[in-house]
Amino acid sequence: MRVFAAADGSGGNPAPIVLDAVGMSDAQMRAVAAEAGHESGFVLPAEDASQADFRFRFFVPRHEMEMCGHATVGALWCLREAGIWRAPRARIETLSGVVEGFVRGSGSPSERIEITQPVGRVEPIVDAAVVRRIADVLRVPADDLLPHPVLNAATSRVKTLVALRSVAALDGLKPDFSRMEALCEEIGSTGLYPFAVESLERRIVHARQFPKSSGYPEDAATGIAAAALLFGLKELGLVPVDDAEVVVHQGRAMGQGSEIHVRFHRAADGELLGCFLGGRVVADAHA
């Protein structure tokens, strides 16, 4: 699948999905991800059918992940297409906990899969020397950094949010990948997620994801990072907690322009429950 595809169906992040992974070993799952060179999702029966409908596992070429947003969305789309998932919602066991999945706008041109994520945890990186090292690894001039704190944010895996002055500055980044893993290890992050706001009024943001140790240098669309970014934008006072979507554009610098849709998840009384994360899924014609 290509998950979080743009409105015209182009781009998106490739996600190999195995709809029946019963009997597969960890090594076999990792081998699928290594051969494909992408995060891969594996569907299994729920360990406790009273608590969940499916269990998903996620592998990148080098290791297993607790959660992968685009592989979850892609797997649910496949289950829907195959007629295996027919209910209004699905409960999915992951190493990060139970995730719920829904179909939004069913039957309409804007139909997409959404999944839930919990309330994000956000922590500023206050050590100026560490912030300088982050900028150095990104190879971003000081003038291109906005005067916002650099944030470690997470709804599952921690991503480091770095606010840049312009989309052009973001597109021009050429990081020092040889230092990426050591830096992320130092700051307790699984990847750097620099971003630039195109329009706060229209809630359009651009971002790039440079993972710590996934086996490839850049990711075309990272749902978990976009969910973390939503709570980072809230922390920075850039977006209010309301029902409007934030659209995160990612992958353009790779020629795989993607669109990730995130919005806050609130109870009827307004209590913040987390967020919804979703986007378009298309079958990969080259698979």
Backbone bond lengths (Angstrom), bond angles and torsions (degrees), N, CA, C in turn:
res aa  C-N    CA-C-N  psi(-1)  N-CA   C-N-CA  omega(-1)  CA-C   N-CA-C  phi
1 M - - - 1.452 - - 1.526 109.50 -
2 R 1.350 116.30 157.47 1.458 121.58 165.29 1.531 106.63 -114.40
3 V 1.303 114.95 116.54 1.462 121.44 -171.12 1.526 109.89 -106.67
4 F 1.338 115.62 143.65 1.464 123.67 -175.00 1.525 110.10 66.61
5 A 1.320 116.60 40.53 1.458 121.12 176.65 1.520 110.23 -65.60
6 A 1.330 115.68 156.05 1.457 121.20 177.32 1.527 110.12 -70.48
7 A 1.340 116.12 173.18 1.464 121.16 -175.31 1.517 112.63 -59.41
8 D 1.348 117.18 -30.83 1.464 120.05 -179.59 1.531 112.48 -87.66
9 G 1.330 117.13 6.15 1.462 121.36 179.00 1.507 114.29 87.50
10 S 1.320 117.60 -2.37 1.467 120.25 179.49 1.524 110.64 -85.01
11 G 1.332 115.13 169.26 1.455 120.41 175.23 1.516 112.72 67.63
12 G 1.314 115.36 -149.40 1.451 120.84 -175.55 1.515 111.11 91.32
13 N 1.306 115.32 167.74 1.465 121.71 -178.11 1.528 109.07 -104.07
14 P 1.332 118.80 120.27 1.464 120.19 178.98 1.528 111.26 -60.23
15 A 1.319 115.73 139.31 1.468 121.08 -179.88 1.518 109.65 -142.98
16 P 1.324 118.25 99.41 1.465 119.88 172.34 1.538 109.71 -64.48
17 I 1.306 117.12 132.75 1.459 122.12 -178.32 1.534 109.37 -125.06
18 V 1.317 116.18 129.77 1.465 121.92 173.21 1.528 106.82 -105.82
19 L 1.330 117.31 111.71 1.454 121.18 -173.89 1.526 113.30 -77.13
20 D 1.302 118.00 -18.81 1.467 121.32 176.78 1.519 107.89 -136.34
21 A 1.331 115.32 93.89 1.467 120.65 -176.92 1.523 112.74 -100.62
22 V 1.326 116.58 14.74 1.470 119.87 178.64 1.525 109.45 -59.91
23 G 1.306 116.60 129.32 1.463 121.40 178.27 1.512 114.60 91.51
24 M 1.325 117.79 -10.38 1.464 119.80 178.99 1.535 110.23 -77.85
25 S 1.313 115.90 137.30 1.457 120.86 176.45 1.521 110.34 -84.13
26 D 1.329 115.71 167.45 1.461 120.30 175.84 1.528 110.27 -57.78
27 A 1.311 115.96 -42.52 1.468 120.52 -178.11 1.524 110.81 -63.77
28 Q 1.329 117.86 -38.01 1.459 120.78 179.05 1.529 111.36 -68.52
29 M 1.328 116.72 -38.95 1.461 119.76 177.84 1.527 110.55 -65.81
30 R 1.318 115.83 -44.16 1.467 119.27 178.84 1.523 110.76 -63.41
31 A 1.326 117.23 -34.23 1.467 121.50 179.27 1.530 110.73 -65.97
32 V 1.340 117.35 -37.20 1.467 120.33 176.61 1.529 109.48 -61.35
33 A 1.337 116.01 -46.91 1.465 119.90 179.98 1.528 111.09 -63.78
34 A 1.347 116.77 -38.53 1.466 120.01 -179.57 1.519 111.23 -67.24
35 E 1.332 116.84 -40.90 1.472 120.08 -179.89 1.527 110.79 -66.51
36 A 1.338 115.70 -39.87 1.469 119.84 -178.51 1.524 111.60 -79.07
37 G 1.335 116.29 -29.35 1.456 120.24 -176.88 1.512 113.78 76.25
38 H 1.344 116.90 22.59 1.464 121.26 -177.91 1.520 109.83 -141.76
39 E 1.355 115.56 160.91 1.452 119.66 169.09 1.519 108.78 -56.16
40 S 1.307 116.29 135.32 1.465 121.06 -176.69 1.521 109.69 -126.73
41 G 1.339 115.93 143.65 1.456 121.42 -179.05 1.517 111.55 -111.75
42 F 1.320 115.44 143.72 1.459 122.47 -176.43 1.524 109.11 -130.97
43 V 1.334 115.75 125.15 1.456 122.14 -175.04 1.522 109.32 -99.34
44 L 1.334 115.55 130.30 1.463 123.09 -179.35 1.526 108.96 -134.10
45 P 1.329 117.67 161.18 1.459 118.95 173.70 1.528 110.20 -64.21
46 A 1.323 116.11 149.88 1.461 120.12 176.46 1.521 110.20 -64.51
47 E 1.320 116.06 142.36 1.460 119.39 176.84 1.523 111.12 -70.36
48 D 1.329 117.46 -30.39 1.464 122.63 177.02 1.526 107.50 -131.08
49 A 1.325 116.49 101.03 1.464 121.54 -174.42 1.521 112.43 -65.07
50 S 1.319 118.32 -17.53 1.464 120.03 177.49 1.526 111.59 -78.03
51 Q 1.326 116.73 -17.71 1.457 121.40 -176.53 1.530 113.84 -108.59
52 A 1.326 117.18 -20.48 1.466 119.91 -176.77 1.522 110.06 -154.79
53 D 1.335 115.22 161.72 1.460 121.60 179.78 1.528 111.95 -98.07
54 F 1.331 116.56 -28.83 1.472 122.34 -178.59 1.523 108.72 -145.34
55 R 1.323 114.93 162.95 1.467 121.30 168.65 1.517 107.53 -122.39
56 F 1.312 117.09 129.41 1.464 122.10 178.32 1.523 109.64 -111.94
57 R 1.339 115.21 139.25 1.460 121.34 170.18 1.529 108.23 -120.82
58 F 1.324 115.63 152.90 1.462 121.25 -174.05 1.523 110.06 -134.40
59 F 1.325 115.71 132.29 1.463 120.61 178.17 1.520 109.90 -130.26
60 V 1.321 115.13 143.14 1.458 123.16 164.45 1.528 105.95 -107.81
61 P 1.329 118.22 172.67 1.474 118.41 -175.52 1.525 115.20 -55.65
62 R 1.351 117.50 -24.55 1.463 118.83 -174.40 1.516 115.18 -106.17
63 H 1.351 118.33 -18.13 1.464 118.09 -175.58 1.524 110.58 -169.67
64 E 1.331 115.41 172.40 1.460 121.82 174.12 1.525 109.30 -84.45
65 M 1.345 116.19 148.53 1.455 122.22 176.50 1.523 109.82 -113.94
66 E 1.346 115.50 149.79 1.455 119.64 177.99 1.523 111.95 -67.95
67 M 1.338 115.87 -36.21 1.453 120.72 -174.52 1.514 108.64 -154.73
68 C 1.328 117.07 144.20 1.465 122.11 174.45 1.524 107.12 -140.73
69 G 1.327 115.89 113.45 1.457 119.76 -174.94 1.515 113.36 -63.35
70 H 1.346 117.17 -48.57 1.462 117.15 -174.08 1.526 111.58 -72.66
71 A 1.343 118.31 -31.49 1.464 119.21 176.03 1.530 111.27 -69.79
72 T 1.333 117.73 -32.79 1.468 120.73 175.86 1.526 110.38 -65.93
73 V 1.324 116.35 -47.76 1.463 120.41 177.98 1.527 110.19 -60.90
74 G 1.330 117.10 -43.98 1.456 121.06 -179.80 1.514 112.83 -64.23
75 A 1.335 117.06 -41.45 1.464 120.53 179.57 1.523 111.28 -65.73
76 L 1.330 117.28 -40.13 1.463 119.71 177.91 1.524 110.94 -64.61
77 W 1.330 117.00 -39.53 1.466 120.42 177.11 1.523 109.96 -60.73
78 C 1.327 116.79 -43.88 1.472 120.84 179.13 1.520 111.27 -63.46
79 L 1.322 116.87 -42.99 1.466 120.77 179.00 1.525 110.75 -62.63
80 R 1.334 115.56 -36.20 1.468 119.83 178.01 1.526 110.36 -67.81
81 E 1.328 115.89 -46.80 1.463 120.90 -179.34 1.522 111.51 -62.37
82 A 1.338 116.73 -35.26 1.462 121.27 -178.51 1.524 112.72 -81.04
83 G 1.337 117.28 -4.94 1.457 120.78 -179.86 1.514 113.81 76.98
84 I 1.326 117.19 13.47 1.464 121.07 -179.55 1.525 110.55 -83.62
85 W 1.317 116.64 -37.33 1.468 121.84 177.22 1.523 108.13 -107.62
86 R 1.334 116.35 112.26 1.469 121.04 -178.07 1.519 112.56 -119.48
87 A 1.311 118.17 -11.48 1.466 122.07 -175.84 1.530 111.17 -73.69
88 P 1.343 118.04 164.49 1.470 120.45 179.34 1.525 113.37 -64.34
89 R 1.327 116.46 -27.32 1.458 119.19 178.68 1.520 109.29 -141.76
90 A 1.306 115.47 162.87 1.461 121.76 175.62 1.520 108.79 -131.01
91 R 1.333 115.73 142.99 1.466 121.63 175.23 1.529 107.19 -109.62
92 I 1.323 115.81 126.31 1.466 120.67 -172.52 1.520 110.30 -121.87
93 E 1.332 115.78 124.64 1.465 120.39 172.41 1.528 109.29 -76.41
94 T 1.329 116.77 129.84 1.456 122.24 171.34 1.523 107.79 -134.57
95 L 1.300 116.74 169.06 1.464 119.66 176.56 1.523 111.86 -66.30
96 S 1.337 117.46 -16.24 1.464 121.57 176.20 1.518 112.57 -90.20
97 G 1.319 117.70 -2.77 1.452 121.43 -176.49 1.520 110.74 118.09
98 V 1.329 115.97 -174.25 1.463 121.22 -177.89 1.525 109.63 -82.73
99 V 1.334 115.23 129.63 1.460 123.49 177.97 1.529 107.62 -113.96
100 E 1.330 116.59 140.36 1.464 120.66 176.01 1.518 109.73 -102.30
101 G 1.329 115.91 144.41 1.457 121.37 178.67 1.511 110.95 -124.31
102 F 1.341 116.23 146.68 1.457 122.95 -177.92 1.522 109.37 -141.22
103 V 1.347 116.13 161.30 1.452 122.09 168.89 1.525 107.10 -104.94
104 R 1.323 116.60 124.00 1.463 121.21 179.12 1.527 109.20 -106.22
105 G 1.327 116.05 133.38 1.462 120.54 179.71 1.509 112.64 66.71
106 S 1.327 117.67 40.62 1.463 121.70 -175.42 1.532 111.51 -54.98
107 G 1.335 115.45 129.29 1.457 121.49 177.86 1.508 115.33 83.04
108 S 1.336 117.40 -4.04 1.464 120.83 -179.21 1.525 109.79 -99.52
109 P 1.340 118.13 164.78 1.467 120.07 178.19 1.528 113.02 -61.19
110 S 1.332 116.86 -22.60 1.465 120.22 -179.59 1.523 112.91 -95.57
111 E 1.340 118.03 12.18 1.463 121.05 -178.65 1.518 111.61 -54.18
112 R 1.311 116.31 134.53 1.455 120.66 175.91 1.519 110.41 -155.89
113 I 1.305 114.29 159.23 1.453 122.28 176.54 1.521 108.75 -86.54
114 E 1.332 117.23 137.21 1.459 122.46 173.14 1.519 109.27 -123.18
115 I 1.322 115.59 147.01 1.455 121.17 173.74 1.524 108.44 -128.68
116 T 1.321 115.69 159.32 1.456 120.61 179.43 1.517 110.78 -92.10
117 Q 1.318 114.43 151.48 1.453 123.01 168.83 1.525 107.92 -135.46
118 P 1.335 117.79 150.75 1.467 119.85 -177.86 1.533 111.67 -74.43
119 V 1.311 115.83 174.46 1.459 121.15 175.63 1.524 109.55 -58.00
120 G 1.314 116.55 132.67 1.454 120.85 -176.07 1.518 113.10 -73.85
121 R 1.317 115.12 148.59 1.462 123.01 172.56 1.525 107.57 -100.99
122 V 1.306 117.50 129.72 1.459 121.93 -175.70 1.530 109.15 -129.77
123 E 1.333 115.77 129.15 1.461 120.44 179.94 1.527 109.40 -138.65
124 P 1.338 118.09 124.93 1.462 119.74 178.48 1.523 112.01 -72.59
125 I 1.314 116.17 146.76 1.463 121.83 171.56 1.523 106.19 -92.05
126 V 1.333 116.22 110.44 1.467 120.56 -169.68 1.522 113.26 -96.14
127 D 1.321 117.86 -15.14 1.463 120.73 -179.28 1.533 109.35 -75.61
128 A 1.331 116.47 113.74 1.464 120.79 -176.72 1.521 111.95 -61.87
129 A 1.325 117.41 -33.55 1.462 120.32 179.49 1.523 110.80 -66.34
130 V 1.338 116.61 -37.50 1.465 120.48 178.30 1.528 109.71 -67.97
131 V 1.316 117.51 -41.38 1.470 120.84 178.00 1.525 110.08 -61.16
132 R 1.325 117.12 -38.95 1.470 119.71 177.77 1.519 110.97 -64.40
133 R 1.336 116.87 -37.63 1.474 119.30 178.48 1.529 110.81 -67.33
134 I 1.328 116.92 -37.19 1.469 120.04 176.86 1.531 109.66 -61.78
135 A 1.330 116.25 -47.30 1.465 120.26 178.82 1.521 111.17 -62.33
136 D 1.334 116.27 -36.09 1.466 120.69 -179.36 1.526 111.02 -67.52
137 V 1.331 116.64 -42.08 1.469 119.92 179.00 1.532 110.06 -67.09
138 L 1.320 117.06 -37.64 1.470 119.98 176.30 1.521 111.56 -72.71
139 R 1.346 116.13 -16.15 1.470 122.38 -175.02 1.520 110.41 57.29
140 V 1.321 115.11 46.31 1.455 120.49 179.43 1.522 108.79 -106.77
141 P 1.344 118.61 127.66 1.464 120.73 177.24 1.530 110.68 -62.35
142 A 1.311 115.93 148.84 1.468 120.71 -178.70 1.524 111.34 -56.59
143 D 1.343 117.31 -34.67 1.461 120.64 -178.56 1.524 112.88 -66.10
144 D 1.330 117.04 -18.85 1.470 120.15 -179.52 1.521 112.61 -89.51
145 L 1.327 117.62 -3.90 1.457 121.38 177.67 1.521 109.80 -89.70
146 L 1.325 116.83 132.60 1.454 119.89 172.65 1.528 109.82 -76.70
147 P 1.331 118.32 154.34 1.468 120.42 -179.53 1.525 112.60 -78.39
148 H 1.302 116.73 44.96 1.462 122.69 173.77 1.524 108.24 -103.81
149 P 1.331 118.05 151.88 1.459 118.50 174.12 1.529 111.51 -65.03
150 V 1.319 115.66 146.84 1.464 120.95 169.74 1.523 106.44 -77.14
151 L 1.326 116.47 133.94 1.463 121.07 -172.30 1.515 111.54 -120.12
152 N 1.328 116.57 137.41 1.456 121.73 162.37 1.522 106.78 -92.52
153 A 1.325 116.63 119.09 1.462 120.43 -175.85 1.517 109.65 -131.90
154 A 1.332 116.62 151.23 1.464 119.62 -177.78 1.512 111.43 -159.41
155 T 1.334 115.48 140.52 1.459 121.51 159.21 1.522 109.13 -105.80
156 S 1.327 116.65 -18.56 1.469 122.87 169.75 1.528 107.02 -144.73
157 R 1.354 118.62 -81.88 1.464 120.93 176.81 1.525 110.69 -84.14
158 V 1.324 116.11 143.66 1.465 121.18 -178.58 1.526 110.57 -74.95
159 K 1.327 115.70 130.51 1.462 122.92 172.66 1.526 108.63 -121.57
160 T 1.325 116.59 145.66 1.457 121.92 -178.26 1.518 109.34 -99.86
161 L 1.331 116.74 116.43 1.452 123.83 -174.09 1.521 109.58 -95.20
162 V 1.332 116.01 123.54 1.469 122.37 -177.96 1.528 107.49 -124.67
163 A 1.331 117.13 115.02 1.463 121.90 -176.34 1.522 110.57 -84.14
164 L 1.334 116.61 124.97 1.462 122.77 178.23 1.527 110.61 -109.83
165 R 1.341 115.33 158.09 1.464 121.11 -174.24 1.523 113.58 -71.17
166 S 1.322 118.40 -28.40 1.463 119.40 -173.27 1.521 111.43 -151.19
167 V 1.328 114.87 158.43 1.461 120.53 175.05 1.526 109.71 -65.72
168 A 1.328 117.23 -34.05 1.467 120.19 178.26 1.523 111.17 -62.58
169 A 1.329 117.06 -41.17 1.464 120.38 177.33 1.522 110.67 -63.58
170 L 1.324 116.20 -39.54 1.467 120.75 178.00 1.524 110.88 -62.93
171 D 1.332 116.09 -48.56 1.462 120.76 -178.52 1.523 111.79 -62.37
172 G 1.327 116.85 -28.71 1.458 120.35 -176.35 1.512 115.23 -85.37
173 L 1.319 118.26 -0.70 1.467 120.50 -177.77 1.526 111.34 -62.41
174 K 1.332 115.45 136.80 1.467 122.73 173.56 1.524 107.11 -134.01
175 P 1.324 117.00 81.38 1.470 120.57 -172.23 1.529 113.33 -65.50
176 D 1.314 113.61 162.74 1.465 121.50 172.88 1.529 107.24 -89.75
177 F 1.322 116.09 90.71 1.462 119.93 -174.53 1.521 112.64 -67.30
178 S 1.312 118.03 -21.41 1.467 120.51 -179.95 1.528 111.79 -66.60
179 R 1.316 117.25 -18.95 1.473 121.42 -178.77 1.524 112.65 -109.11
180 M 1.333 117.61 0.16 1.461 121.38 -172.19 1.533 111.84 -63.95
181 E 1.324 117.47 -47.63 1.465 119.83 -175.01 1.521 111.09 -64.70
182 A 1.330 117.74 -45.10 1.462 120.68 -178.63 1.527 111.05 -63.61
183 L 1.335 116.82 -40.85 1.458 120.03 178.66 1.523 110.99 -63.47
184 C 1.334 116.91 -47.66 1.464 119.95 -179.42 1.523 111.03 -62.24
185 E 1.318 116.56 -37.22 1.470 120.33 176.45 1.521 109.80 -61.56
186 E 1.318 116.66 -42.72 1.471 121.59 -178.84 1.518 112.23 -62.71
187 I 1.324 117.32 -39.80 1.469 120.13 -174.55 1.531 112.87 -97.49
188 G 1.320 117.77 4.08 1.465 120.89 177.36 1.501 113.57 69.59
189 S 1.330 116.75 39.66 1.460 122.29 -176.23 1.516 110.39 -123.20
190 T 1.329 116.41 156.29 1.465 120.23 174.45 1.524 112.20 -102.86
191 G 1.340 116.62 5.95 1.470 118.78 176.67 1.514 111.75 168.28
192 L 1.330 115.84 152.11 1.460 121.60 174.47 1.531 108.66 -89.57
193 Y 1.323 116.06 136.37 1.467 121.80 -177.68 1.533 109.18 -130.20
194 P 1.342 116.81 73.36 1.456 119.32 175.48 1.527 110.62 -66.69
195 F 1.344 116.44 145.93 1.466 119.92 -176.94 1.521 110.02 -144.73
196 A 1.328 114.94 160.48 1.457 122.31 175.91 1.524 108.33 -142.83
197 V 1.301 116.42 137.28 1.465 121.96 -179.58 1.523 109.45 -84.61
198 E 1.332 116.24 126.51 1.471 120.34 172.04 1.510 110.47 -85.86
199 S 1.350 116.78 -44.73 1.465 120.73 -178.69 1.519 109.09 -156.07
200 L 1.346 116.20 115.74 1.462 118.95 174.75 1.525 110.63 -71.34
201 E 1.337 116.80 -34.30 1.458 120.13 179.56 1.525 111.09 -61.00
202 R 1.341 116.83 -42.31 1.467 120.67 -179.34 1.527 112.32 -95.51
203 R 1.331 117.11 2.33 1.467 123.75 177.44 1.532 111.38 58.26
204 I 1.322 117.15 47.43 1.460 121.45 178.84 1.527 109.03 -112.12
205 V 1.324 115.03 125.01 1.458 121.82 -178.24 1.524 108.27 -131.05
206 H 1.326 117.48 145.72 1.457 122.78 175.03 1.525 108.87 -112.31
207 A 1.325 116.93 146.40 1.466 120.37 -178.69 1.524 110.13 -151.08
208 R 1.325 114.62 161.15 1.466 121.67 171.97 1.529 107.70 -133.69
209 Q 1.325 115.47 148.27 1.464 120.50 -177.30 1.512 109.81 -121.05
210 F 1.348 115.30 121.57 1.458 122.63 177.10 1.530 107.70 -115.30
211 P 1.336 117.31 100.21 1.461 120.02 -172.22 1.526 113.34 -74.24
212 K 1.312 113.36 156.63 1.463 121.00 -178.55 1.519 112.25 -65.04
213 S 1.333 116.67 -51.36 1.472 118.63 -170.75 1.517 111.89 -159.39
214 S 1.328 117.48 46.48 1.458 119.99 -176.79 1.518 113.66 -84.90
215 G 1.332 116.89 -15.46 1.458 120.02 -177.87 1.515 112.65 104.17
216 Y 1.339 118.54 4.97 1.462 123.82 175.16 1.531 106.49 -149.67
217 P 1.345 118.59 155.08 1.458 120.29 -170.48 1.523 115.80 -80.69
218 E 1.340 117.75 -26.96 1.462 119.65 -175.82 1.515 109.68 -146.64
219 D 1.328 115.09 151.19 1.460 122.47 -176.42 1.526 108.57 -114.60
220 A 1.332 117.05 135.88 1.465 120.95 -176.00 1.524 113.66 -75.77
221 A 1.320 117.78 -27.48 1.467 121.50 178.42 1.515 108.33 -160.18
222 T 1.313 116.73 124.04 1.465 121.20 -174.16 1.517 108.72 -126.21
223 G 1.326 116.31 95.67 1.454 120.50 -175.70 1.511 113.57 -60.55
224 I 1.334 116.86 -42.11 1.458 120.51 -179.09 1.521 110.59 -63.22
225 A 1.333 116.71 -37.28 1.465 119.95 177.38 1.524 110.75 -68.73
226 A 1.343 117.76 -39.68 1.467 120.68 178.46 1.524 110.88 -63.83
227 A 1.333 117.20 -37.89 1.471 120.32 176.25 1.527 110.40 -64.10
228 A 1.329 116.60 -43.28 1.470 120.26 176.46 1.529 110.58 -61.85
229 L 1.340 116.33 -39.51 1.463 120.70 179.82 1.524 111.19 -61.66
230 L 1.333 117.74 -39.01 1.463 120.23 179.11 1.529 110.60 -55.59
231 F 1.336 116.45 -44.32 1.463 119.51 -179.93 1.525 111.30 -74.84
232 G 1.333 117.48 -27.70 1.452 120.01 172.50 1.518 111.53 -65.83
233 L 1.333 117.32 -42.27 1.466 121.35 177.50 1.528 110.47 -62.54
234 K 1.318 116.42 -38.59 1.472 120.37 175.13 1.524 110.30 -62.64
235 E 1.321 117.26 -46.23 1.467 121.60 -179.14 1.525 111.37 -60.74
236 L 1.322 117.04 -36.71 1.461 121.79 -178.84 1.531 112.46 -81.48
237 G 1.331 117.25 -2.79 1.457 121.17 179.93 1.516 113.97 75.61
238 L 1.333 116.76 21.08 1.462 120.54 -176.90 1.526 112.91 -90.51
239 V 1.331 117.82 -26.08 1.463 120.48 176.05 1.530 108.80 -134.62
240 P 1.343 117.20 141.05 1.467 120.36 176.12 1.525 110.48 -82.46
241 V 1.310 115.43 164.20 1.466 120.35 174.93 1.523 107.66 -83.69
242 D 1.339 115.11 98.47 1.456 120.86 179.29 1.525 108.38 -143.21
243 D 1.335 117.01 -162.27 1.466 120.25 -175.19 1.523 113.45 -97.72
244 A 1.324 118.39 -0.70 1.462 120.74 -176.94 1.523 110.87 -74.82
245 E 1.329 115.53 145.33 1.461 120.88 178.24 1.521 111.20 -79.90
246 V 1.315 114.99 147.86 1.460 122.26 164.67 1.521 106.51 -105.98
247 V 1.333 117.00 128.45 1.461 121.48 177.98 1.529 108.05 -102.96
248 V 1.318 115.59 120.50 1.456 121.52 -179.90 1.522 108.55 -103.89
249 H 1.331 116.65 118.58 1.458 122.23 176.47 1.523 108.38 -92.96
250 Q 1.306 115.96 127.69 1.467 121.11 -178.77 1.532 108.38 -141.18
251 G 1.310 117.29 155.02 1.456 121.96 173.53 1.510 115.18 90.33
252 R 1.354 117.24 -3.14 1.457 119.12 -176.98 1.523 111.72 -61.89
253 A 1.328 116.96 -39.31 1.465 120.47 -179.18 1.528 111.91 -66.42
254 M 1.345 117.00 -16.75 1.453 122.76 178.46 1.523 112.13 -96.49
255 G 1.335 116.98 -2.73 1.456 120.26 -173.81 1.510 112.76 76.54
256 Q 1.350 117.61 19.90 1.456 122.53 179.79 1.531 108.73 -130.15
257 G 1.333 115.62 58.70 1.454 120.52 -175.87 1.522 112.28 -55.47
258 S 1.323 115.82 125.03 1.463 121.92 -175.23 1.520 109.81 -125.85
259 E 1.340 116.41 159.47 1.459 122.39 177.56 1.529 108.75 -130.54
260 I 1.314 115.25 119.80 1.464 121.67 177.98 1.522 107.69 -111.49
261 H 1.324 116.48 128.62 1.463 121.69 -178.79 1.528 109.35 -104.88
262 V 1.325 116.00 125.61 1.461 120.87 177.32 1.525 108.69 -130.52
263 R 1.313 115.81 146.10 1.465 121.30 177.36 1.519 107.94 -154.28
264 F 1.324 115.36 154.25 1.456 119.68 -178.25 1.529 110.78 -70.48
265 H 1.304 115.35 147.51 1.469 123.73 177.23 1.519 106.99 -109.16
266 R 1.331 115.57 115.04 1.452 120.02 -176.43 1.521 110.85 -124.31
267 A 1.311 115.78 149.65 1.457 121.76 174.06 1.524 109.15 -76.56
268 A 1.328 116.22 170.15 1.463 120.76 -178.88 1.529 111.75 -59.49
269 D 1.340 116.87 -30.14 1.467 119.84 -179.92 1.525 112.80 -87.92
270 G 1.349 116.25 5.64 1.454 120.52 177.98 1.508 115.18 94.25
271 E 1.340 117.45 -6.91 1.471 119.83 179.86 1.527 110.06 -60.79
272 L 1.323 116.44 134.55 1.460 121.49 179.84 1.527 109.41 -78.04
273 L 1.334 115.98 120.29 1.466 121.96 -177.41 1.523 112.44 -103.05
274 G 1.328 117.31 -16.31 1.462 121.14 -176.43 1.509 109.09 146.00
275 C 1.324 116.36 -136.99 1.464 119.52 178.20 1.515 110.26 -149.75
276 F 1.336 114.60 163.24 1.453 122.95 170.99 1.524 107.76 -104.46
277 L 1.311 114.24 140.24 1.463 122.04 -178.22 1.518 107.39 -129.47
278 G 1.338 117.75 126.62 1.456 118.21 -177.83 1.514 113.64 -161.43
279 G 1.311 114.68 -179.41 1.461 120.98 179.78 1.513 111.63 171.91
280 R 1.323 115.53 -179.06 1.456 122.30 -178.90 1.514 110.36 -80.70
281 V 1.326 115.65 149.15 1.460 122.34 175.64 1.523 107.91 -126.74
282 V 1.320 116.74 134.89 1.462 121.04 175.78 1.529 108.45 -132.48
283 A 1.325 115.46 149.63 1.460 119.31 176.68 1.520 108.40 -72.05
284 D 1.319 115.77 139.30 1.472 121.27 -179.73 1.515 108.70 -83.31
285 A 1.320 116.45 113.50 1.469 121.16 -176.95 1.521 112.42 -64.80
286 H 1.350 116.85 -18.76 1.470 119.98 -177.67 1.515 112.30 -94.38
287 A 1.353 117.07 -2.11 1.460 119.22 -177.76 1.528 110.88 -70.65
